[in-house]
Amino acid sequence: MTKEYDVPAIRRTHDILRVLASRRTPVKAAELAQSCQLAKSTLYLLLDCLEHRRWIERKDGGYIIGIELMSLGFAYLRHDGLQAAFHEAASAFVSRCNEVVQLAALDGFDVVYIAREDARRPVRLVSELGMRLPAHACALGKALLASLEPDALAACVPDTLPRVTERTLATRQALYEELDRVRQTGLGQDQEEVATGLVCYAAYVGVTPLGKRVAVSTSIPTDRLDDAHRRDVMEGIRQVARHVALRVLPPV
């Protein structure tokens, strides 16, 4: 087992950035000091260093995430061609189905949204870029969990599964039964398990050369999902997954 080392400056910087990333408005230094449990003298040294490198910016008496940090984060998509491959496939899907397409990666038991191609009509989404959702609750998570080997899956799934809506799967047994269906159909489904009035379909892409386990999905309001449109989007999202896989996965 790899030994975990603690570098206080890095840990504190990470804590500061996580607080800023979780807020929609600037965060004042006093609130950061309290949230991160830092002495103000230590906090101001770190803030000055981060601001100098444009990882954070001052705004309205507080601090926000800076543009340099955003630039660094986008390298996560660029380095193995995910960004270009996803955009190409997702654009074709939007042109055909006029529904949103999302790309996400598995991180522990969380699904992290890393890219999105919007439709030409409005849809109420919960998938802001960088947002995390518990994997058992969403179609993307089910598609990703179904790809894991049994030992990895058992180690990943917690004993208690939190409900996001009243339809969210709440037991390990229910989740495992659902994952069996995903393996049989090649498609993860979320029937209003993350947001009432919204259904999602997801297809597994694979593990990129840099180790990202990714899947793609589409989210559709129930009031515009008839049988014909359902068939179109289900096949369409499978096509998106196949296209991205052909572009970024190493040949078998």
Backbone as CSV, one residue per row, in Angstrom:
resi,resn,N_x,N_y,N_z,CA_x,CA_y,CA_z,C_x,C_y,C_z
1,MET,0.847,-1.203,0.000,0.000,0.000,0.000,0.881,1.252,0.000
2,THR,0.545,2.228,-0.852,1.330,3.444,-0.948,1.173,4.285,0.311
3,LYS,2.319,4.723,0.850,2.276,5.552,2.047,1.772,6.937,1.688
4,GLU,0.913,7.478,2.532,0.356,8.807,2.285,1.170,9.846,3.042
5,TYR,1.720,10.787,2.295,2.493,11.865,2.900,1.631,13.121,2.981
6,ASP,1.861,13.901,4.007,1.100,15.130,4.194,2.040,16.315,4.065
7,VAL,1.782,17.150,3.060,2.526,18.394,2.886,1.562,19.518,3.250
8,PRO,1.729,20.135,4.407,0.723,21.088,4.902,0.355,22.189,3.914
9,ALA,1.342,22.764,3.222,1.031,23.865,2.308,0.124,23.404,1.173
10,ILE,0.378,22.200,0.659,-0.461,21.678,-0.423,-1.852,21.347,0.102
11,ARG,-1.919,20.720,1.268,-3.223,20.394,1.852,-4.047,21.658,2.084
12,ARG,-3.415,22.685,2.621,-4.142,23.927,2.902,-4.596,24.612,1.607
13,THR,-3.733,24.602,0.610,-4.105,25.177,-0.682,-5.302,24.446,-1.274
14,HIS,-5.262,23.127,-1.200,-6.379,22.320,-1.697,-7.673,22.664,-0.961
15,ASP,-7.593,22.815,0.352,-8.785,23.153,1.137,-9.353,24.505,0.723
16,ILE,-8.477,25.475,0.509,-8.920,26.811,0.083,-9.638,26.728,-1.263
17,LEU,-9.028,26.026,-2.209,-9.604,25.939,-3.548,-10.938,25.193,-3.541
18,ARG,-11.059,24.163,-2.711,-12.325,23.431,-2.631,-13.446,24.325,-2.098
19,VAL,-13.133,25.162,-1.114,-14.146,26.083,-0.592,-14.562,27.076,-1.674
20,LEU,-13.588,27.669,-2.366,-13.912,28.641,-3.410,-14.716,27.991,-4.530
21,ALA,-14.359,26.765,-4.899,-15.052,26.080,-5.992,-16.493,25.746,-5.634
22,SER,-16.781,25.638,-4.351,-18.128,25.252,-3.923,-19.083,26.438,-3.811
23,ARG,-18.573,27.655,-3.980,-19.399,28.851,-3.788,-19.620,29.579,-5.109
24,ARG,-20.787,30.168,-5.252,-21.110,30.925,-6.463,-20.747,32.402,-6.339
25,THR,-20.432,32.849,-5.139,-20.087,34.249,-4.909,-18.724,34.326,-4.232
26,PRO,-18.065,35.494,-4.295,-16.749,35.627,-3.656,-16.795,35.289,-2.169
27,VAL,-15.723,34.659,-1.701,-15.627,34.240,-0.300,-14.612,35.129,0.402
28,LYS,-15.007,35.742,1.500,-14.120,36.630,2.239,-13.071,35.831,3.002
29,ALA,-11.949,36.488,3.282,-10.831,35.823,3.948,-11.235,35.268,5.310
30,ALA,-12.051,35.999,6.050,-12.456,35.529,7.376,-13.230,34.217,7.284
31,GLU,-14.076,34.100,6.267,-14.839,32.862,6.089,-13.925,31.719,5.662
32,LEU,-12.944,32.029,4.804,-11.975,31.007,4.404,-11.179,30.509,5.602
33,ALA,-10.758,31.432,6.445,-9.983,31.050,7.630,-10.784,30.110,8.517
34,GLN,-12.073,30.403,8.666,-12.925,29.559,9.504,-13.186,28.206,8.843
35,SER,-13.515,28.221,7.553,-13.833,26.979,6.851,-12.635,26.046,6.770
36,CYS,-11.452,26.624,6.581,-10.235,25.815,6.419,-9.459,25.647,7.721
37,GLN,-9.960,26.276,8.785,-9.303,26.196,10.099,-7.833,26.624,10.012
38,LEU,-7.645,27.814,9.449,-6.305,28.362,9.272,-6.157,29.665,10.035
39,ALA,-4.964,29.879,10.575,-4.644,31.183,11.148,-4.624,32.212,10.023
40,LYS,-5.063,33.422,10.314,-5.142,34.434,9.258,-3.782,34.741,8.656
41,SER,-2.724,34.711,9.479,-1.390,34.988,8.947,-0.998,33.942,7.903
42,THR,-1.279,32.672,8.186,-0.988,31.600,7.227,-1.862,31.732,5.992
43,LEU,-3.139,32.022,6.215,-4.078,32.141,5.106,-3.654,33.233,4.137
44,TYR,-3.281,34.408,4.650,-2.944,35.519,3.766,-1.697,35.234,2.943
45,LEU,-0.740,34.502,3.509,0.441,34.113,2.732,0.041,33.219,1.560
46,LEU,-0.825,32.264,1.825,-1.277,31.358,0.766,-2.118,32.094,-0.275
47,LEU,-3.010,32.964,0.178,-3.843,33.715,-0.757,-2.998,34.599,-1.661
48,ASP,-1.982,35.234,-1.098,-1.111,36.100,-1.886,-0.381,35.299,-2.965
49,CYS,0.106,34.125,-2.582,0.818,33.268,-3.529,-0.117,32.785,-4.641
50,LEU,-1.313,32.353,-4.273,-2.274,31.862,-5.255,-2.756,32.976,-6.182
51,GLU,-2.945,34.167,-5.620,-3.380,35.291,-6.444,-2.286,35.698,-7.426
52,HIS,-1.042,35.671,-6.977,0.081,36.040,-7.845,0.149,35.117,-9.063
53,ARG,-0.188,33.853,-8.857,-0.153,32.873,-9.953,-1.493,32.747,-10.671
54,ARG,-2.467,33.570,-10.284,-3.781,33.664,-10.918,-4.605,32.387,-10.760
55,TRP,-4.290,31.615,-9.720,-5.152,30.484,-9.377,-6.432,30.991,-8.726
56,ILE,-6.343,32.141,-8.076,-7.511,32.797,-7.504,-7.466,34.268,-7.883
57,GLU,-8.607,34.941,-7.748,-8.693,36.368,-8.046,-9.500,37.054,-6.949
58,ARG,-9.194,38.338,-6.709,-9.992,39.140,-5.781,-11.227,39.665,-6.497
59,LYS,-12.344,39.633,-5.797,-13.581,40.137,-6.383,-14.520,40.559,-5.269
60,ASP,-14.946,41.828,-5.295,-15.946,42.341,-4.348,-15.591,42.036,-2.895
61,GLY,-14.344,42.239,-2.540,-13.919,42.045,-1.159,-13.668,40.607,-0.761
62,GLY,-13.757,39.693,-1.716,-13.502,38.279,-1.429,-12.640,37.658,-2.508
63,TYR,-12.701,36.341,-2.603,-11.863,35.609,-3.557,-12.714,34.630,-4.352
64,ILE,-12.318,34.441,-5.621,-12.961,33.468,-6.498,-11.874,32.649,-7.191
65,ILE,-12.273,31.534,-7.804,-11.340,30.732,-8.593,-10.834,31.567,-9.766
66,GLY,-9.535,31.471,-10.069,-8.925,32.272,-11.120,-8.850,31.572,-12.464
67,ILE,-8.566,32.366,-13.492,-8.585,31.851,-14.857,-7.444,30.874,-15.126
68,GLU,-6.316,31.031,-14.448,-5.202,30.108,-14.657,-5.561,28.704,-14.182
69,LEU,-6.301,28.617,-13.100,-6.711,27.302,-12.601,-7.668,26.633,-13.584
70,MET,-8.547,27.430,-14.194,-9.433,26.881,-15.214,-8.630,26.341,-16.391
71,SER,-7.628,27.102,-16.817,-6.788,26.669,-17.930,-6.079,25.360,-17.619
72,LEU,-5.565,25.242,-16.413,-4.902,24.002,-16.005,-5.891,22.839,-15.992
73,GLY,-7.097,23.094,-15.528,-8.091,22.035,-15.446,-8.489,21.483,-16.804
74,PHE,-8.544,22.341,-17.823,-8.935,21.873,-19.146,-7.910,20.921,-19.753
75,ALA,-6.690,20.931,-19.228,-5.689,19.978,-19.712,-6.131,18.545,-19.456
76,TYR,-6.989,18.346,-18.467,-7.513,17.006,-18.162,-8.210,16.411,-19.385
77,LEU,-8.885,17.249,-20.164,-9.570,16.790,-21.367,-8.662,16.775,-22.588
78,ARG,-7.746,17.722,-22.678,-6.925,17.855,-23.883,-5.923,16.730,-24.046
79,HIS,-5.332,16.286,-22.946,-4.133,15.466,-23.042,-4.343,14.091,-23.658
80,ASP,-5.526,13.528,-23.620,-5.721,12.262,-24.324,-6.796,12.362,-25.404
81,GLY,-7.025,13.591,-25.880,-7.920,13.791,-27.013,-9.397,13.713,-26.695
82,LEU,-9.752,13.666,-25.416,-11.163,13.539,-25.043,-11.998,14.721,-25.519
83,GLN,-11.452,15.918,-25.369,-12.218,17.125,-25.679,-12.652,17.137,-27.139
84,ALA,-11.697,16.910,-28.049,-12.009,16.948,-29.476,-12.938,15.810,-29.876
85,ALA,-12.670,14.611,-29.364,-13.495,13.453,-29.719,-14.926,13.619,-29.222
86,PHE,-15.071,14.102,-27.996,-16.411,14.289,-27.444,-17.167,15.358,-28.214
87,HIS,-16.527,16.484,-28.488,-17.209,17.586,-29.174,-17.723,17.135,-30.543
88,GLU,-16.914,16.398,-31.264,-17.314,15.949,-32.601,-18.537,15.029,-32.532
89,ALA,-18.474,14.039,-31.645,-19.582,13.083,-31.538,-20.827,13.727,-30.946
90,ALA,-20.641,14.574,-29.939,-21.782,15.207,-29.281,-22.490,16.187,-30.209
91,SER,-21.735,16.901,-31.032,-22.348,17.839,-31.980,-23.259,17.111,-32.960
92,ALA,-22.819,15.938,-33.420,-23.647,15.149,-34.334,-24.927,14.683,-33.642
93,PHE,-24.810,14.295,-32.370,-25.988,13.858,-31.612,-26.976,15.007,-31.440
94,VAL,-26.471,16.188,-31.089,-27.349,17.347,-30.894,-28.053,17.702,-32.203
95,SER,-27.330,17.627,-33.318,-27.943,17.928,-34.614,-29.066,16.952,-34.941
96,ARG,-28.886,15.692,-34.539,-29.883,14.667,-34.849,-31.042,14.662,-33.859
97,CYS,-30.726,14.726,-32.563,-31.748,14.525,-31.521,-32.152,15.798,-30.798
98,ASN,-31.352,16.849,-30.920,-31.601,18.119,-30.243,-31.766,17.943,-28.738
99,GLU,-30.867,17.140,-28.150,-30.823,16.962,-26.702,-29.383,17.137,-26.225
100,VAL,-29.230,17.500,-24.965,-27.918,17.732,-24.380,-27.131,16.422,-24.297
101,VAL,-25.800,16.536,-24.381,-24.912,15.385,-24.195,-23.880,15.745,-23.135
102,GLN,-23.574,14.787,-22.249,-22.634,15.024,-21.157,-21.556,13.947,-21.153
103,LEU,-20.365,14.333,-20.744,-19.237,13.417,-20.579,-18.826,13.464,-19.116
104,ALA,-18.626,12.291,-18.517,-18.269,12.254,-17.100,-17.251,11.161,-16.841
105,ALA,-16.512,11.327,-15.748,-15.511,10.353,-15.315,-15.885,9.830,-13.936
106,LEU,-15.456,8.599,-13.654,-15.686,7.998,-12.343,-14.523,8.335,-11.427
107,ASP,-14.836,8.854,-10.251,-13.825,9.175,-9.242,-14.287,8.575,-7.923
108,GLY,-13.738,7.406,-7.579,-14.242,6.705,-6.407,-15.667,6.261,-6.659
109,PHE,-16.601,6.712,-5.810,-18.018,6.403,-6.018,-18.766,7.620,-6.549
110,ASP,-18.026,8.626,-6.991,-18.630,9.835,-7.548,-18.506,9.856,-9.063
111,VAL,-19.502,10.441,-9.701,-19.433,10.794,-11.109,-19.113,12.282,-11.180
112,VAL,-18.094,12.643,-11.973,-17.700,14.042,-12.125,-17.951,14.460,-13.571
113,TYR,-18.777,15.482,-13.765,-19.088,15.968,-15.110,-17.920,16.798,-15.637
114,ILE,-17.400,16.415,-16.816,-16.198,17.084,-17.319,-16.404,17.787,-18.662
115,ALA,-17.499,17.524,-19.362,-17.778,18.238,-20.617,-19.263,18.122,-20.921
116,ARG,-19.753,19.082,-21.723,-21.175,19.080,-22.073,-21.383,19.793,-23.395
117,GLU,-22.270,19.273,-24.206,-22.696,19.914,-25.450,-24.188,20.179,-25.318
118,ASP,-24.574,21.454,-25.342,-25.968,21.804,-25.088,-26.836,21.663,-26.334
119,ALA,-28.111,21.385,-26.110,-29.095,21.316,-27.183,-29.509,22.723,-27.596
120,ARG,-30.305,22.775,-28.650,-30.779,24.077,-29.140,-32.103,24.480,-28.504
121,ARG,-32.488,23.760,-27.444,-33.704,24.114,-26.706,-33.406,23.946,-25.226
122,PRO,-34.127,24.660,-24.370,-33.787,24.643,-22.948,-34.097,23.312,-22.285
123,VAL,-33.280,22.961,-21.311,-33.532,21.796,-20.472,-32.984,22.097,-19.089
124,ARG,-33.732,21.715,-18.081,-33.315,21.955,-16.693,-32.343,20.850,-16.284
125,LEU,-31.073,21.220,-16.078,-30.037,20.235,-15.799,-29.478,20.392,-14.393
126,VAL,-28.918,19.298,-13.881,-28.185,19.351,-12.613,-26.699,19.120,-12.858
127,SER,-26.309,19.026,-14.128,-24.948,18.602,-14.477,-24.039,19.767,-14.840
128,GLU,-23.777,20.656,-13.918,-22.794,21.697,-14.160,-21.407,21.061,-14.226
129,LEU,-20.533,21.631,-15.056,-19.194,21.067,-15.198,-18.465,21.102,-13.858
130,GLY,-17.821,19.988,-13.531,-17.137,19.853,-12.255,-18.014,19.336,-11.140
131,MET,-19.319,19.290,-11.368,-20.239,18.812,-10.334,-20.080,17.315,-10.124
132,ARG,-20.306,16.884,-8.883,-20.246,15.471,-8.521,-21.639,14.964,-8.147
133,LEU,-21.905,13.729,-8.544,-23.119,13.039,-8.116,-22.743,11.632,-7.670
134,PRO,-23.464,11.069,-6.698,-23.202,9.678,-6.322,-23.529,8.755,-7.491
135,ALA,-22.633,7.807,-7.759,-22.737,7.011,-8.980,-24.010,6.179,-9.052
136,HIS,-24.528,5.723,-7.913,-25.705,4.847,-7.942,-26.973,5.575,-8.370
137,ALA,-26.940,6.918,-8.324,-28.159,7.691,-8.555,-28.365,8.075,-10.012
138,CYS,-27.330,8.024,-10.834,-27.441,8.569,-12.183,-27.079,7.531,-13.240
139,ALA,-27.568,7.759,-14.455,-27.311,6.835,-15.558,-25.821,6.710,-15.841
140,LEU,-25.110,7.822,-15.821,-23.665,7.791,-16.043,-22.974,6.904,-15.024
141,GLY,-23.341,7.066,-13.768,-22.721,6.271,-12.719,-22.981,4.789,-12.897
142,LYS,-24.205,4.443,-13.283,-24.526,3.027,-13.486,-23.719,2.445,-14.643
143,ALA,-23.596,3.209,-15.738,-22.799,2.737,-16.869,-21.342,2.544,-16.465
144,LEU,-20.821,3.437,-15.645,-19.427,3.353,-15.207,-19.226,2.228,-14.198
145,LEU,-20.107,2.113,-13.223,-19.982,1.049,-12.221,-20.092,-0.332,-12.860
146,ALA,-20.954,-0.462,-13.863,-21.143,-1.757,-14.521,-19.890,-2.225,-15.243
147,SER,-18.973,-1.310,-15.516,-17.739,-1.667,-16.224,-16.653,-2.198,-15.296
148,LEU,-16.849,-2.074,-13.987,-15.818,-2.468,-13.029,-15.801,-3.979,-12.819
149,GLU,-14.604,-4.494,-12.508,-14.483,-5.890,-12.100,-15.166,-6.066,-10.737
150,PRO,-15.624,-7.285,-10.419,-16.381,-7.496,-9.175,-15.675,-7.003,-7.915
151,ASP,-14.375,-7.273,-7.780,-13.659,-6.836,-6.577,-13.597,-5.316,-6.490
152,ALA,-13.340,-4.672,-7.623,-13.274,-3.207,-7.639,-14.638,-2.605,-7.337
153,LEU,-15.687,-3.225,-7.858,-17.041,-2.731,-7.593,-17.387,-2.859,-6.118
154,ALA,-17.081,-4.010,-5.528,-17.392,-4.232,-4.111,-16.661,-3.240,-3.221
155,ALA,-15.417,-2.916,-3.583,-14.639,-1.962,-2.792,-15.141,-0.537,-2.967
156,CYS,-15.780,-0.272,-4.087,-16.209,1.088,-4.433,-17.548,1.456,-3.803
157,VAL,-18.479,0.508,-3.756,-19.853,0.806,-3.332,-19.935,0.887,-1.809
158,PRO,-20.414,2.010,-1.270,-20.541,2.135,0.190,-21.697,1.299,0.726
159,ASP,-21.683,1.077,2.022,-22.752,0.289,2.649,-24.096,1.006,2.594
160,THR,-24.057,2.331,2.705,-25.284,3.131,2.693,-25.338,3.962,1.418
161,LEU,-26.451,3.882,0.704,-26.625,4.634,-0.537,-27.623,5.765,-0.299
162,PRO,-27.175,7.020,-0.372,-28.075,8.142,-0.103,-29.096,8.337,-1.218
163,ARG,-30.289,8.709,-0.855,-31.319,9.033,-1.838,-31.158,10.484,-2.297
164,VAL,-31.257,10.697,-3.604,-31.284,12.043,-4.161,-32.732,12.453,-4.410
165,THR,-33.536,11.530,-4.934,-34.990,11.690,-5.019,-35.618,10.417,-4.449
166,GLU,-36.937,10.390,-4.383,-37.603,9.204,-3.830,-37.435,7.978,-4.729
167,ARG,-36.997,8.184,-5.975,-36.807,7.069,-6.906,-35.383,6.514,-6.894
168,THR,-34.475,7.160,-6.191,-33.076,6.722,-6.186,-32.939,5.340,-5.558
169,LEU,-32.114,4.486,-6.169,-31.829,3.174,-5.590,-31.201,3.355,-4.215
170,ALA,-31.659,2.558,-3.244,-31.234,2.802,-1.864,-30.519,1.624,-1.221
171,THR,-30.385,0.502,-1.936,-29.703,-0.657,-1.356,-28.674,-1.205,-2.333
172,ARG,-27.665,-1.873,-1.786,-26.657,-2.514,-2.631,-27.294,-3.541,-3.561
173,GLN,-28.220,-4.336,-3.031,-28.851,-5.380,-3.831,-29.574,-4.787,-5.035
174,ALA,-30.328,-3.716,-4.804,-31.040,-3.068,-5.910,-30.058,-2.527,-6.938
175,LEU,-28.941,-1.972,-6.467,-27.935,-1.444,-7.387,-27.317,-2.564,-8.212
176,TYR,-26.939,-3.671,-7.561,-26.316,-4.777,-8.289,-27.271,-5.362,-9.335
177,GLU,-28.549,-5.446,-9.017,-29.526,-5.934,-9.991,-29.633,-4.974,-11.179
178,GLU,-29.595,-3.682,-10.884,-29.638,-2.684,-11.954,-28.384,-2.766,-12.823
179,LEU,-27.228,-2.982,-12.220,-25.984,-3.077,-12.989,-25.981,-4.304,-13.894
180,ASP,-26.614,-5.384,-13.469,-26.762,-6.552,-14.346,-27.550,-6.176,-15.603
181,ARG,-28.602,-5.377,-15.433,-29.395,-4.946,-16.589,-28.573,-4.041,-17.500
182,VAL,-27.740,-3.195,-16.902,-26.879,-2.318,-17.705,-25.926,-3.154,-18.555
183,ARG,-25.343,-4.182,-17.971,-24.411,-5.040,-18.720,-25.121,-5.759,-19.861
184,GLN,-26.369,-6.122,-19.653,-27.125,-6.830,-20.689,-27.524,-5.912,-21.841
185,THR,-27.888,-4.675,-21.520,-28.400,-3.750,-22.540,-27.339,-2.802,-23.082
186,GLY,-26.239,-2.637,-22.342,-25.216,-1.680,-22.745,-25.612,-0.239,-22.496
187,LEU,-26.611,-0.029,-21.645,-27.114,1.324,-21.422,-27.505,1.516,-19.963
188,GLY,-26.967,2.565,-19.333,-27.406,2.951,-18.003,-28.614,3.867,-18.104
189,GLN,-29.549,3.716,-17.177,-30.752,4.543,-17.196,-31.006,5.159,-15.823
190,ASP,-31.512,6.371,-15.850,-31.898,7.092,-14.628,-33.312,7.599,-14.853
191,GLN,-34.257,6.997,-14.150,-35.661,7.359,-14.304,-36.073,8.284,-13.158
192,GLU,-35.757,9.563,-13.313,-36.079,10.589,-12.312,-35.406,10.290,-10.966
193,GLU,-34.226,9.701,-11.001,-33.521,9.345,-9.770,-32.593,10.449,-9.276
194,VAL,-32.301,11.415,-10.152,-31.502,12.578,-9.762,-32.368,13.826,-9.681
195,ALA,-33.288,13.963,-10.620,-34.181,15.128,-10.642,-35.559,14.690,-11.124
196,THR,-36.586,15.086,-10.418,-37.953,14.756,-10.814,-38.267,15.399,-12.161
197,GLY,-38.853,14.602,-13.058,-39.199,15.118,-14.375,-38.094,15.009,-15.397
198,LEU,-36.982,14.351,-15.043,-35.838,14.241,-15.945,-35.371,12.791,-15.995
199,VAL,-35.238,12.248,-17.208,-34.693,10.900,-17.382,-33.380,10.995,-18.147
200,CYS,-32.500,10.028,-17.913,-31.182,10.044,-18.545,-30.834,8.655,-19.066
201,TYR,-30.056,8.642,-20.151,-29.525,7.406,-20.716,-28.027,7.590,-20.908
202,ALA,-27.250,6.568,-20.555,-25.794,6.693,-20.597,-25.168,5.438,-21.181
203,ALA,-24.045,5.621,-21.874,-23.287,4.508,-22.445,-21.823,4.644,-22.048
204,TYR,-21.238,3.524,-21.705,-19.837,3.468,-21.282,-18.920,3.646,-22.487
205,VAL,-17.887,4.463,-22.327,-16.883,4.669,-23.372,-15.691,3.752,-23.157
206,GLY,-15.073,3.829,-21.979,-13.914,3.001,-21.683,-12.929,3.733,-20.798
207,VAL,-11.712,3.187,-20.712,-10.632,3.784,-19.928,-9.601,4.340,-20.899
208,THR,-9.352,5.635,-20.830,-8.432,6.288,-21.757,-6.987,5.901,-21.448
209,PRO,-6.056,6.197,-22.369,-4.646,5.883,-22.116,-4.096,6.513,-20.838
210,LEU,-4.697,7.612,-20.391,-4.247,8.261,-19.160,-5.064,7.823,-17.952
211,GLY,-5.888,6.784,-18.119,-6.557,6.174,-16.974,-7.897,6.741,-16.590
212,LYS,-8.512,7.564,-17.443,-9.833,8.109,-17.124,-10.911,7.102,-17.540
213,ARG,-11.736,6.688,-16.608,-12.872,5.798,-16.901,-14.074,6.691,-17.181
214,VAL,-14.530,6.750,-18.439,-15.507,7.760,-18.842,-16.731,7.136,-19.511
215,ALA,-17.815,7.900,-19.478,-19.069,7.522,-20.125,-19.748,8.794,-20.616
216,VAL,-20.732,8.625,-21.498,-21.496,9.762,-22.031,-22.978,9.538,-21.734
217,SER,-23.722,10.636,-21.665,-25.158,10.511,-21.377,-25.938,11.641,-22.020
218,THR,-27.247,11.466,-22.046,-28.163,12.530,-22.436,-29.278,12.601,-21.402
219,SER,-29.800,13.802,-21.171,-30.862,14.044,-20.185,-32.046,14.699,-20.881
220,ILE,-33.247,14.166,-20.631,-34.431,14.603,-21.366,-35.610,14.776,-20.412
221,PRO,-36.338,15.885,-20.499,-37.552,16.033,-19.691,-38.586,14.979,-20.076
222,THR,-39.269,14.438,-19.093,-40.243,13.376,-19.357,-41.388,13.845,-20.249
223,ASP,-41.692,15.142,-20.226,-42.852,15.614,-20.991,-42.590,15.698,-22.489
224,ARG,-41.362,15.456,-22.949,-41.123,15.427,-24.388,-40.479,14.104,-24.838
225,LEU,-40.671,13.066,-24.039,-40.051,11.781,-24.347,-41.118,10.760,-24.733
226,ASP,-41.435,10.687,-26.043,-42.327,9.627,-26.510,-41.488,8.421,-26.927
227,ASP,-42.143,7.334,-27.344,-41.421,6.095,-27.645,-40.418,6.271,-28.782
228,ALA,-40.806,6.993,-29.823,-39.915,7.177,-30.970,-38.676,7.973,-30.576
229,HIS,-38.874,9.037,-29.810,-37.732,9.854,-29.390,-36.842,9.069,-28.433
230,ARG,-37.448,8.268,-27.568,-36.667,7.441,-26.647,-35.743,6.494,-27.427
231,ARG,-36.276,5.843,-28.444,-35.447,4.935,-29.250,-34.315,5.688,-29.929
232,ASP,-34.610,6.879,-30.450,-33.583,7.675,-31.129,-32.450,8.056,-30.184
233,VAL,-32.794,8.543,-29.004,-31.740,9.014,-28.100,-30.954,7.841,-27.508
234,MET,-31.614,6.714,-27.277,-30.898,5.553,-26.748,-29.862,5.051,-27.750
235,GLU,-30.259,4.946,-29.014,-29.298,4.525,-30.031,-28.264,5.618,-30.280
236,GLY,-28.707,6.866,-30.235,-27.780,7.972,-30.464,-26.678,8.048,-29.435
237,ILE,-27.010,7.823,-28.158,-25.977,7.929,-27.123,-25.016,6.751,-27.215
238,ARG,-25.496,5.599,-27.674,-24.582,4.480,-27.932,-23.589,4.852,-29.035
239,GLN,-24.079,5.538,-30.066,-23.206,5.953,-31.162,-22.161,6.957,-30.688
240,VAL,-22.566,7.880,-29.822,-21.599,8.839,-29.268,-20.490,8.099,-28.532
241,ALA,-20.864,7.136,-27.696,-19.869,6.370,-26.939,-18.923,5.622,-27.867
242,ARG,-19.471,5.002,-28.915,-18.620,4.265,-29.858,-17.655,5.197,-30.571
243,HIS,-18.143,6.376,-30.968,-17.288,7.329,-31.682,-16.144,7.810,-30.793
244,VAL,-16.463,8.192,-29.563,-15.415,8.662,-28.648,-14.416,7.542,-28.379
245,ALA,-14.910,6.328,-28.185,-14.020,5.198,-27.919,-13.058,4.965,-29.081
246,LEU,-13.559,5.034,-30.300,-12.698,4.824,-31.468,-11.621,5.890,-31.570
247,ARG,-11.939,7.102,-31.116,-10.986,8.211,-31.220,-9.931,8.200,-30.124
248,VAL,-10.285,7.773,-28.921,-9.359,7.977,-27.793,-8.837,6.695,-27.154
249,LEU,-9.506,5.565,-27.342,-9.042,4.352,-26.673,-7.966,3.661,-27.498
250,PRO,-6.986,3.049,-26.838,-5.953,2.323,-27.577,-6.557,1.107,-28.262
251,PRO,-6.040,0.724,-29.436,-6.571,-0.465,-30.116,-6.354,-1.717,-29.285
252,VAL,-7.337,-2.603,-29.315,-7.249,-3.844,-28.532,-6.334,-4.844,-29.241
